[in-house]
Amino acid sequence: MERTDDGHYRLRLSRQQQAMVYECLVFARDSDEEEAIVYTGSGRQPLATLAARLSPQSGETAWTLTPGELHTVYATLIFAVTELYTEEDFHTRIGWYKENAVALARDITRQLRGGGIA
C-alpha cells in the first residue's frame, strides 16, 4: 500500500484478496442502511459503489482509495469476521477463511502504523 501525494492510498490486492474484500463489501451492503453505516461508516450505496470498483470482474488489482474508502474496506473485513461468528458461516458466505480476512485487516493497520506506506 502506498500513500499518494494527495493523501489517498494505493491499495494492491492479490486476486484472492480482491475476491474476499468484494464478498465482505457485498455482505455489508446487504445490511439495512442504518446498520451498514454503524458497521462500516458507509451507507449501502457507497458500499455498492466500492464493491463495483473492487469487483474481481473489474480487471483491476490496484485502486486509489480515499482514507474513508480504505476505512470502509477495513471495517467490512472486521464486520464480516465478527458477524459471521463461526468459521463455517464465514466460509459459506464469504468463500474464504476468517484468518484470511483478519490477516488482511492486520496488514492494513500494520502498514499504516509501521511505515509500510511508501
PAPALO-52920 format. One record per atom (N, C-alpha, C): residue in three letters; atom name; x, y, z. Coordinates in steps of 0.02 Angstrom, whole numbers. Atoms other than C-alpha are relative to their C-alpha. Example, Ala and Ser with C-alpha at 12.3 -4.5 7.8 and 13.67 -1.06 7.14 Angstrom:
# residues 2
     r    a       xx       yy       zz
   ala    N       45      -59        0
   ala   CA      615     -225      390
   ala    C       45       60        0
   ser    N      -42      -59       -3
   ser   CA      684      -53      357
   ser    C      -39       55       37
# end
This chain:
# residues 118
     r    a       xx       yy       zz
   met    N       42      -58        0
   met   CA        0        0        0
   met    C       45       61        0
   glu    N      -38      -62        5
   glu   CA       65      172      -45
   glu    C      -46       59       13
   arg    N       36      -63       -9
   arg   CA       11      346        5
   arg    C       15       44      -61
   thr    N      -10      -44       57
   thr   CA      -16      462     -142
   thr    C       14       71       25
   asp    N      -15      -69      -18
   asp   CA       36      644     -144
   asp    C      -61       38       24
   asp    N       61      -36      -19
   asp   CA     -145      697     -122
   asp    C      -34      -31       62
   gly    N       26       28      -63
   gly   CA     -169      594       39
   gly    C      -45      -61       -8
   his    N       38       61       11
   his   CA     -255      444      -39
   his    C       47      -60        8
   tyr    N      -39       61       -8
   tyr   CA     -196      264      -31
   tyr    C       -8      -43      -62
   arg    N       -1       46       57
   arg   CA     -147      149     -173
   arg    C        2      -70       29
   leu    N        7       67      -29
   leu   CA     -208      -24     -121
   leu    C        9      -52      -55
   arg    N      -10       55       47
   arg   CA     -144     -178     -213
   arg    C      -20      -65       35
   leu    N       23       63      -28
   leu   CA     -227     -345     -184
   leu    C       13      -57      -49
   ser    N       -2       59       42
   ser   CA     -199     -520     -248
   ser    C      -72      -14      -24
   arg    N       67       18       24
   arg   CA     -346     -592     -345
   arg    C      -41      -32       56
   gln    N       35       33      -55
   gln   CA     -390     -698     -193
   gln    C      -23       52       52
   gln    N       19      -52      -48
   gln   CA     -387     -548      -76
   gln    C      -56       44      -29
   gln    N       51      -40       33
   gln   CA     -489     -449     -201
   gln    C      -68      -33        4
   ala    N       64       36       -4
   ala   CA     -624     -583     -207
   ala    C      -28        0       71
   met    N       23       -1      -70
   met   CA     -631     -589      -17
   met    C      -26       69       20
   val    N       22      -68      -15
   val   CA     -642     -400        1
   val    C      -67       14      -34
   tyr    N       63       -9       36
   tyr   CA     -778     -396     -131
   tyr    C      -58      -33       36
   glu    N       54       36      -35
   glu   CA     -881     -527      -40
   glu    C      -17       32       67
   cys    N       13      -35      -64
   cys   CA     -861     -435      126
   cys    C      -38       65      -12
   leu    N       37      -62       17
   leu   CA     -918     -272       44
   leu    C      -72      -15      -17
   val    N       69       19       19
   val   CA    -1070     -358      -31
   val    C      -39      -23       62
   phe    N       32       22      -62
   phe   CA    -1109     -440      137
   phe    C      -23       61       41
   ala    N       18      -60      -37
   ala   CA    -1106     -270      223
   ala    C      -53       41      -36
   arg    N       50      -37       40
   arg   CA    -1205     -189       82
   arg    C      -69      -29        9
   asp    N       64       33       -7
   asp   CA    -1343     -316      110
   asp    C      -33       13       68
   ser    N       31      -21      -63
   ser   CA    -1373     -245      286
   ser    C      -49       57      -15
   asp    N       42      -59       13
   asp   CA    -1505     -112      307
   asp    C       44       63        7
   glu    N      -40      -61        5
   glu   CA    -1447       69      287
   glu    C       33       20       66
   glu    N      -27      -21      -64
   glu   CA    -1426      113      470
   glu    C       53      -49       25
   glu    N      -49       50      -21
   glu   CA    -1336      -50      510
   glu    C       65        8      -41
   ala    N      -59       -7       42
   ala   CA    -1219      -26      362
   ala    C       43       59       22
   ile    N      -37      -60      -22
   ile   CA    -1172      148      423
   ile    C       35      -14       66
   val    N      -31       15      -65
   val   CA    -1141       88      601
   val    C       58      -48       -8
   tyr    N      -52       52        7
   tyr   CA    -1040      -65      546
   tyr    C       61       24      -39
   thr    N      -55      -14       46
   thr   CA     -935       14      409
   thr    C       16       74       -9
   gly    N      -10      -71       11
   gly   CA     -952      202      414
   gly    C      -27       24      -67
   ser    N       27      -17       66
   ser   CA    -1036      197      243
   ser    C      -70      -29       -7
   gly    N       66       25       15
   gly   CA    -1213      178      182
   gly    C        2      -53      -54
   arg    N        5       54       48
   arg   CA    -1275       45       63
   arg    C       24       20      -70
   gln    N      -20      -21       68
   gln   CA    -1248      146      -97
   gln    C       76        8       -5
   pro    N      -73       -2        4
   pro   CA    -1066      190      -59
   pro    C       33      -69        3
   leu    N      -26       69       -2
   leu   CA    -1037        7      -14
   leu    C       -7      -34      -68
   ala    N       11       29       67
   ala   CA    -1113      -46     -181
   ala    C       49       29      -51
   thr    N      -47      -32       47
   thr   CA    -1006       80     -275
   thr    C       71      -26       10
   leu    N      -67       26      -14
   leu   CA     -847       23     -188
   leu    C        6      -73      -20
   ala    N       -1       71       20
   ala   CA     -892     -160     -216
   ala    C        7       -6      -76
   ala    N       -6        2       73
   ala   CA     -914     -125     -402
   ala    C       71       18      -23
   arg    N      -69      -20       18
   arg   CA     -744      -39     -410
   arg    C       50      -56       15
   leu    N      -47       52      -21
   leu   CA     -656     -181     -318
   leu    C      -20      -70      -23
   ser    N       24       65       24
   ser   CA     -751     -320     -405
   ser    C       54      -38      -39
   pro    N      -46       39       40
   pro   CA     -647     -462     -475
   pro    C      -12        7      -75
   gln    N       17       -9       70
   gln   CA     -737     -430     -639
   gln    C       26       67      -28
   ser    N      -25      -65       22
   ser   CA     -661     -254     -645
   ser    C       65       -6      -40
   gly    N      -63        9       33
   gly   CA     -497     -324     -708
   gly    C       58       36       33
   glu    N      -51      -38      -36
   glu   CA     -402     -211     -588
   glu    C       28      -41       58
   thr    N      -29       29      -61
   thr   CA     -285     -266     -449
   thr    C       28       53       47
   ala    N      -23      -56      -42
   ala   CA     -241      -94     -379
   ala    C      -49       58       -9
   trp    N       49      -55        0
   trp   CA     -351       52     -332
   trp    C       26       56       43
   thr    N      -13      -58      -42
   thr   CA     -330      227     -266
   thr    C      -62       14       41
   leu    N       56       -8      -46
   leu   CA     -441      247     -113
   leu    C       10       61       44
   thr    N       -3      -53      -49
   thr   CA     -483      394       -4
   thr    C       10      -32       69
   pro    N       -5       28      -67
   pro   CA     -448      373      182
   pro    C      -67      -31       22
   gly    N       65       27      -18
   gly   CA     -636      346      205
   gly    C      -15      -66      -34
   glu    N       10       64       35
   glu   CA     -642      210       72
   glu    C       44      -55       28
   leu    N      -44       50      -31
   leu   CA     -492      123      149
   leu    C      -29      -23       67
   his    N       34       18      -62
   his   CA     -582      130      316
   his    C      -57      -48      -13
   thr    N       56       44       17
   thr   CA     -734       51      234
   thr    C       24      -70      -16
   val    N      -28       66       15
   val   CA     -629      -92      165
   val    C       19      -35       65
   tyr    N      -22       28      -64
   tyr   CA     -551     -120      336
   tyr    C      -61      -20       43
   ala    N       58       12      -43
   ala   CA     -718     -107      427
   ala    C      -42      -58      -25
   thr    N       40       56       25
   thr   CA     -806     -229      311
   thr    C       34      -67       14
   leu    N      -35       62      -18
   leu   CA     -671     -359      342
   leu    C      -14      -17       73
   ile    N       12       12      -71
   ile   CA     -691     -339      530
   ile    C      -73      -16       13
   phe    N       72       13       -8
   phe   CA     -881     -333      518
   phe    C      -16      -72      -19
   ala    N       16       68       22
   ala   CA     -889     -496      419
   ala    C       28      -52       49
   val    N      -30       48      -48
   val   CA     -771     -584      541
   val    C      -41       -4       64
   thr    N       37        1      -63
   thr   CA     -873     -532      692
   thr    C      -73      -20       -9
   glu    N       71       17       12
   glu   CA    -1047     -551      616
   glu    C       -9      -74      -18
   leu    N        2       71       19
   leu   CA    -1013     -721      538
   leu    C       46      -37       49
   tyr    N      -39       20      -58
   tyr   CA     -955     -792      703
   tyr    C       38      -65      -10
   thr    N      -35       64        7
   thr   CA     -914     -972      658
   thr    C       40       -1      -65
   glu    N      -40        8       60
   glu   CA     -782    -1020      533
   glu    C      -42      -26      -58
   glu    N       43       29       52
   glu   CA     -912    -1121      440
   glu    C      -46       53      -31
   asp    N       43      -53       26
   asp   CA    -1032     -973      425
   asp    C       39       48      -44
   phe    N      -41      -46       39
   phe   CA     -892     -860      365
   phe    C       19      -31      -67
   his    N      -22       33       61
   his   CA     -827     -985      239
   his    C      -58      -10      -48
   thr    N       59       11       43
   thr   CA    -1002    -1024      174
   thr    C      -21       65      -34
   arg    N       25      -63       28
   arg   CA    -1049     -840      148
   arg    C       53       37      -40
   ile    N      -52      -41       31
   ile   CA     -882     -760      103
   ile    C       43      -41      -48
   gly    N      -39       42       45
   gly   CA     -792     -908       24
   gly    C       74       -6       19
   trp    N      -68        2      -24
   trp   CA     -631     -887      123
   trp    C       -1      -15       74
   tyr    N       -4       12      -72
   tyr   CA     -569     -920      298
   tyr    C        6       67       37
   lys    N       -2      -61      -40
   lys   CA     -587     -792      437
   lys    C       72       24        9
   glu    N      -70      -20      -11
   glu   CA     -399     -794      465
   glu    C       27       40      -58
   asn    N      -22      -39       58
   asn   CA     -376     -727      288
   asn    C      -23       72        6
   ala    N       27      -67       -8
   ala   CA     -488     -577      324
   ala    C       36       37       57
   val    N      -36      -31      -57
   val   CA     -404     -545      492
   val    C       71       19      -21
   ala    N      -69      -14       22
   ala   CA     -232     -555      412
   ala    C        2       61      -46
   leu    N        1      -58       44
   leu   CA     -278     -430      277
   leu    C      -14       64       39
   ala    N       15      -59      -41
   ala   CA     -355     -309      403
   ala    C       61       19       41
   arg    N      -60      -13      -39
   arg   CA     -200     -327      511
   arg    C       55       29      -44
   asp    N      -50      -27       45
   asp   CA      -88     -295      361
   asp    C      -13       74      -15
   ile    N       18      -70       12
   ile   CA     -182     -133      326
   ile    C       22       43       59
   thr    N      -18      -41      -58
   thr   CA     -158      -71      504
   thr    C       76        1       11
   arg    N      -73        2       -9
   arg   CA       24     -126      511
   arg    C       34       46      -50
   gln    N      -30      -44       50
   gln   CA       64      -36      350
   gln    C      -11       74       18
   leu    N       13      -69      -20
   leu   CA      -19      122      413
   leu    C       43       21       59
   arg    N      -38      -16      -61
   arg   CA       67      115      583
   arg    C       75       -7       -8
   gly    N      -71       19        1
   gly   CA      232       38      538
   gly    C       41       32      -54
   gly    N      -40      -32       52
   gly   CA      285      149      397
   gly    C        6      -41      -63
   gly    N       -2       40       61
   gly   CA      250       18      266
   gly    C      -29       36      -60
   ile    N       28      -39       55
   ile   CA      174      155      162
   ile    C       56       39      -33
   ala    N      -53      -34       37
   ala   CA      289      220       28
   ala    C      -21       71      -18
# end
